[in-house]
Amino acid sequence: MAFETTETAAKGVAGTGNTSSAHLEFVGLSKISGPLVVIEGIRDVGFGERVEIVASDSDVRQGRVLAISEKAAVLEVFHGTSGLDQADTRVRFMGRPFEMVVSKEEVLGRIFSGLGAPLDGGPAPFRGEARNVNGFAINPVARAYPEDFIQTGISTIDGMNTLVRGQKLPIFSGSGLPHNDLAIQIVRQARLLTEESSFAVIFAAMGVRHDEAEAFRLSFEESGVLNNVAMFLNLADDPTVERLVAPRVALTVAEYLAFEEGMHVLVILTDMTNYCEALREVATSKGEVPSRKGYPGYLYSDLASIYERAGRIHGRKGSVTQIPILTMPDDDITHPIPDLTGYITEGQIVLDRMLYQKNIYPPVNVLPSLSRLMSDGIGEGKTRDDHRNISSQLYAAYANAKQVERLASIIGEEDLSVTDKKYFQFAREFEKRFVNQAKDEDRGILETLDLGWELVMMLPSQELVRVTPEQVEKYGKASHTCNQE
């Protein structure tokens, strides 16, 4: 094994540019373990530094420094270590971190791999600024408070778990549930109502099947939103370690569009469970001591390094809003991934298997769902003055109705009181008309609120304790009259 300093050009990855510099080369590997390689006796390299691994057949693979000490460096190889010869493989240290060239004109409307390489047949971005993909969480002092409503066109989100500009609001799903369809619908329909401003979507998919990736592309193309979308796809048969880079590349582009171009950017990350599984695989390969369910002890801080890149900054017009999607293993909301995600983010949208089995789409269970910033993004001048109260009334009524349903399963529906029968009917209508909507149905916020009033007016007037008499007179009776007509 030996060091060599050579004058060689950077190459191989989209967005790295065509600069030349002196690179440190190392011949021979000390150890190969899964997607990782170890080099002993290393010096003058940095954590996170980009590397090129050159096999004996001159095949060039990309990687980065994953860990560094005085004795050795651990490198993760994005395209796997299969076929690498331990004695003849050359490792070229590039002297800089993994970067992505960002510019508005060259990323929007494009499809890239998880590493930022073009998948649409177009050229790699080269006109723009090369940015370190690792990024940083937004400084809390510089953060502006999120308070602008984003309309998704989905009643259970807009009406009861409102998404606010600059928020991070995850979707907790389960295997086989239609979270991908929900993500596609949000991308097609999401928009701001309070101001005229450019809106963009960054869509990052990790570990998805080829048919899912194609469905995403076709849906965005057919709906005409692809020109405002940048897609980053890590497919199921792509290297596992690439999934660790994909969300960071996507967020690097999102931050540039938001804070340099002044755009409002919605970032969809799916599936964060695949990301965490990749993180666990790499940690196991490194021989790290596992924590809960085998995940590394730094899972919380690693997820936070992704989620905390969402937000708004004082003095900057743009914003980054995140909707991470994760599938809960065994539908367990206490699993480490949703558990830790819930601590970092500002609420969650929970998809329910029982609603899905009733053929309800989207199967959003509003009871465990929550948007902690909802109250700051709704009300007069943003949505409507009755939004907060009617949302609370719907929530309370549905929670009471589910208790009535459990009672009816024991004593029978015919033995329920008159009021309980009203709640029983309300639950059915709420799920059928408010929760359920077509995949291409884009409901405005006023339509959602009017529908909510129409449903609560099914209940006796003495049960409407979370809305004011004035609101009942103004909105409730009007919707009830329209329904009768």
Phi, psi and omega in degrees: 000144183203154174269145172219134173257121184232158176262106186216153185272145173292144182200170166101331185237139179301136173086008180270346179085182183240033180283156177241145179200167178283125182245145177274128179244145180230130182256123178098144180245143178279327184200146174237125181222102182059233180276006185249149171232150181241135176237123179265158179070026184278155177206158174061035173233161185240158177296134180080002181295139178285141179228157171241126180257118184254113180286171182295338177267016178073009175291126183258126179240150182265153177194185177208161180282120184265328179207149183217140175218183180291339185256330188205164174232140176253126181246139171260131183258116188296327182254026173082164183254005181300131177087358179282133177267126187297328184274324189259349182294137179251137178244123182252115178273123191274351176078012178204161180286172176294131186231160175226129176282127185238134171201144185302317186290333188256359179244323180290138183082008184247162176236127183234163172282177178296340178263000180092008177278138183298137175246359185259009181085356179274174180284160174289142177302134179223342178262102181160193184261130176278121184240142175298124185286344183291325175058190179217153171294149180292133178301125181304327180293328183273350184290136170263143186288132179290131181203013181251127183291134171249122180272124178260347183081007181247120190299318183294335177272305184296320186278323191234345179218061192300136175272131183244143182299124183096359181274159168243109186234100184282160173249120177265115183239190177218164181301129178089351178277156190277051179291329178293319177297320179295320178297316179299317181295320179296317179298319182292324193253343187296136178196158176271146179251339190274343182205157175273115181202155179290138185234134180225158179234131173251120185244116180242120180246131183239121177072027181273156177285161181299320181292327177293316179299319179293324177296319177300311184298312182296320181296315179294323181291314183292327181278352177081010182264355186301329181296339179252016182237138168245124184253136175236113189245120168251108185280165185299329181264007174281163181304137182299317184293341177297333181294338179284339182263328188307309181295331180286323175297315181298317181291330176298317177295317181299317180296321178295312181298323184284308192263349175251323181262353177073024181267156172265118190245128174256123182252121175255122179244114180219130004246125183294340175295319177297323176299313182293325177296321177295320179297320178293320180297316180293319180297322178293320179297329179280351180078025180284152179289123183284157175248217184304127177053029175086356179283152181294154181295341180265019180302319180300308183293327178293315177297322179297327179295340176267307185295324185283004174273004174268152175143190177238155181235135178304133177085356178247138184284324187280181181202157174239118177247133184247137167234088174285140178244132178222145176263122182283120177303128181058026181057029184265107182286348177267001176301149184308324184293304177293328181298309181290323178300319179298328178290327186273322187269179185252058178119193178194149171253121186252123174271140189244130182291327180294320177294321179298322179290341174274006181065037178258130177230138348285140185282059183276121175271110187286343184289311176276353179282155185198139169236108186290342181257008185303314185298338181274348184248006182233174178112185183299133182089348179240307174235275175203154188297338182266001189302312185297317183288318181291328176295315178298321180293319177298316180298311181297318181294319181291321178298317178294321181296323179293327174293321177296321178299319177294322177294319180296328179292343180263311186258348182095146184294328183292340181265007177285156176288169181299317180294318179297325178294326176295318178294322179299317178291322179301316182301317180296314182291323179299314180290323185285324189249324183270308180290313185282132173202161183290156182292342178248015182270120182249096182273129174289159183296325179292323176296320178296315181294319178296322178294322177298316177297319179301324181283316182291337178289354173288340184272156175301147185299329180290348179272348183272074187263353183254004174237154182275155177303325179295320178291322176299318181292320185281315187252320185292309183291328178296314180292326179293321178294317179297324181292321180293324179291000000 
